[in-house]
Amino acid sequence: MNRLLSRSLITVFALFVLFCVPSIASADGIPWVLTGVTFDDGGTASGSFVYDAVTNMYSAINITTTAGATLAGATYTSLSDIAGSSSTGFLFGPNNSSDLTGASFLMWLFDAPLTNSGGIVQVSLPPPSDSIEGLCTNSDCSGFTTRTVTGGGVVGTGVVPEPSTFSLMGMGLVALLAGAAIRKLLLA
């Protein structure tokens, strides 16, 4: 009888581990919202983007900058292929083309890497500035007018894993088997 009870408890424990240990969420990144972003010419930036730390990909980019003394402001909806982006910075704006005259770009570095856990991350500030908005003044963008970010950051809401249907069914099965094992123990 003890041998049967031992096998039942081992089975229940194994099923518990298999089905009830939380699974890793398969996130497609999390939204990051700009907060308090200002430029040295009086302009501001607002909007959001999604960043996935697992794949190192930016998506759903929707950032707008306002006019200031240096630049008129622009709207950014894509990652630029001119330079690489990572968890510590991005380049939104123009892509390689034959003429970049008049193209706007937004290049920022962060004080800490973006993650899928979210949080508050500040934009790197001067001196020297790593975070700027610029306007290409010639076709190859070797000449440009810039303004510097003087404050602000991004706020991300982390991923909260939800139990999958498979996990919920597994927990129910574990509960049934545990109940059966306890019943056998009590009837013995």
C-alpha positions, 0 to 999 in steps of 0.5 A, a space after each residue: 500500500 505504501 508503494 502505491 501511495 509513493 508512486 501516486 505522490 511522485 506522479 502528482 508531483 511530476 505532473 505539478 512540475 510539468 503543468 503548473 510551473 509558469 511558462 515564459 510569455 511569448 511577448 512581441 515586445 512591450 510599448 514604450 511611451 515618451 515622457 517629458 522629452 524636451 529639446 534645447 530649442 524649445 521643441 518637444 517630443 511625444 508618442 510611443 514605440 514597441 521594443 522587443 528585447 528578445 528579438 532586438 526589434 522596434 515596431 509600431 513607431 509613432 513619435 512626433 516632435 514639435 517646432 522649436 527655434 532650430 527645427 520645424 518638427 517631424 513625425 517618425 513611423 519607421 526605423 532607419 536602415 542607415 545605422 543599427 539600433 539596439 536596446 540602448 538606442 535607435 535611429 528613426 527616420 530616413 532610409 538609404 536613398 539617392 537623395 536625403 536632402 530635407 529628411 529628418 532623423 531622431 537618434 537617441 541613446 538611453 542611460 540603461 537598456 530597454 527590456 521586456 520587463 518595462 520600467 522608466 529609462 532616461 534619454 542620455 543627455 549632454 555633455 556630450 549629447 548622444 540624443 538628437 533630432 536632425 535634418 539632412 541639408 544635402 543628398 548624402 546627409 553629411 551636412 545636417 542641422 541638429 537640436 539636442 535632447 535636454 530632458 525626458 525618457 521612456 516608460 514601458 509597461 512590462 509583460 505579465 504572463 497569463 496562464 495558458 489553457 494547457 497549464 490550467 487543464 494541467 492544474 485541474 488534472 493534478 488536483 484530481 490525481 492529488 484528490 485520488 491519492 488522498 482518498 486512497 490514503 484515507 481508505 487504507 
